[in-house]
Amino acid sequence: MKREETVDYHIKSAWHAISRMYNQQAAEEGFTTAIGFVLININSTEGTPATKIAPKLGLETRSLTRMLKTMEEKGMIYKMPDPIDKRSVRIFLTDEGKKKKERSVNTIKEFNDQVREVVSEEELQDFFRVFEKIQLVIDQVQTAKGIDVSKPIFEL
């Protein structure tokens, strides 16, 4: 089987192109796609417990810790003790962080709008159904190997 005939080749190729595009746009704003995804996962009004962010993004805690430090140094976030669980820390967005989050969300929405201009609703629904089936296969493989499949990557 040629690589162009494999499902994962097309998924990986498309994701790398999307990632490059997002990284280029984020760089113009002075941050990275990874930071953009972290920003998207922080509640703009209530903050978010630091322990909840890494699992949502499928990140290792160490990676997130470094990223949060960078974000704090760049004035995008600040940390406060959780009012309910004093052992926990909540991450809040600064005004700058809110602007970067809004830019990240808009970038994703703009790309999706552009895709919807060239892909019909029917084609898009077929695409989503195919990806749901692919995800079921992935979940089956991971469950068989004892891997937790309940962690979302990101939410808008």
C-alpha positions in Angstrom: 0.0 0.0 0.0 1.3 3.4 -1.0 1.4 6.1 1.7 -1.1 8.2 -0.3 -3.6 5.3 0.0 -3.5 5.2 3.8 -6.0 7.1 6.0 -3.4 8.2 8.5 -1.3 9.8 5.8 -4.1 12.2 4.7 -5.1 13.0 8.3 -1.4 13.7 9.3 -0.8 15.7 6.1 -3.9 17.8 6.6 -3.2 18.4 10.3 0.4 19.4 9.7 -0.8 21.9 7.1 -3.4 23.3 9.5 -0.9 23.4 12.3 1.6 25.3 10.2 -1.1 27.8 9.2 -2.2 28.2 12.9 1.4 28.6 14.0 2.2 31.2 11.4 -0.9 33.2 12.4 -0.1 32.8 16.2 3.5 33.9 15.6 2.3 37.1 14.1 0.4 37.7 17.4 3.4 36.8 19.5 2.5 33.3 20.7 2.2 29.7 19.6 -0.7 27.4 18.6 -0.1 25.4 21.8 -0.5 28.5 23.9 -3.7 29.4 21.8 -5.2 26.0 22.7 -4.4 26.5 26.4 -6.0 30.0 26.2 -9.1 28.5 24.6 -9.5 26.1 27.5 -9.3 28.7 30.2 -12.7 30.0 31.3 -12.7 33.8 30.6 -14.7 34.7 33.7 -14.3 32.0 36.3 -10.8 30.9 35.5 -9.9 27.2 35.3 -8.2 24.9 37.8 -4.7 24.3 36.5 -5.2 20.5 37.0 -8.0 20.5 34.5 -6.1 22.0 31.6 -3.5 19.4 30.8 -6.0 16.5 30.5 -8.3 18.5 28.2 -5.3 19.0 25.8 -3.7 15.7 26.2 -0.5 17.4 27.6 1.9 16.2 30.2 1.8 18.2 33.4 5.4 19.2 33.0 4.8 20.6 29.5 1.8 22.6 30.7 3.7 23.9 33.7 6.4 25.3 31.4 3.8 26.8 29.1 1.9 28.4 31.9 5.1 29.9 33.2 5.8 31.4 29.7 2.2 32.7 29.5 2.5 34.3 32.9 5.8 35.9 32.0 4.1 37.3 28.8 1.2 38.7 30.8 -1.5 36.4 29.4 -2.5 34.7 32.6 -2.3 35.0 36.4 -2.8 32.4 39.1 -5.0 32.6 42.2 -5.7 30.0 44.9 -8.9 28.2 44.3 -11.6 29.6 46.7 -13.1 26.2 47.3 -10.0 24.0 47.4 -7.1 26.0 48.8 -4.6 23.4 47.7 -5.5 24.0 44.1 -4.6 27.0 41.8 -6.9 28.5 39.3 -5.6 30.1 36.1 -7.2 33.4 35.0 -6.8 35.3 31.8 -5.5 38.9 31.8 -6.8 41.4 29.4 -4.0 40.4 27.1 -4.8 36.7 27.5 -8.4 37.4 26.6 -7.4 39.2 23.4 -5.1 36.3 22.5 -7.9 33.8 23.3 -10.3 35.8 21.1 -7.8 35.8 18.3 -7.3 32.0 18.6 -11.0 31.4 18.5 -11.5 33.7 15.6 -8.6 32.0 13.7 -10.3 28.6 14.1 -13.7 30.0 13.1 -12.3 31.8 10.1 -10.6 28.6 8.8 -13.8 26.6 9.4 -15.9 29.3 7.5 -13.4 29.1 4.6 -13.7 25.3 4.5 -17.5 25.6 4.5 -17.3 27.9 1.5 -15.8 25.1 -0.6 -17.2 22.0 1.0 -21.0 21.4 0.9 -22.9 20.7 4.0 -23.6 17.2 2.8 -19.9 16.6 2.2 -19.1 18.0 5.6 -21.6 15.7 7.3 -20.1 12.7 5.4 -16.6 13.9 6.5 -17.8 14.0 10.2 -19.4 10.6 9.9 -16.2 9.1 8.5 -14.1 10.7 11.3 -16.5 9.4 13.9 -16.0 5.9 12.6 -12.2 6.4 12.5 -12.4 7.6 16.1 -14.4 4.5 17.0 -11.6 2.4 15.6 -9.0 4.4 17.4 -11.0 4.1 20.7 -11.3 0.3 20.2 -7.5 -0.1 19.6 -6.7 2.1 22.6 -9.2 0.5 24.9 -7.8 -2.9 24.0 -4.4 -1.6 25.1 -5.8 -0.1 28.3 -5.5 3.6 27.2 -8.0 6.1 28.6 -10.0 7.4 25.6 -12.1 9.9 27.5 -9.8 12.9 27.3 -10.9 15.7 24.9 -8.2 17.5 23.0 -9.7 21.0 23.2 -13.0 22.8 23.4 -14.0 26.1 21.9 
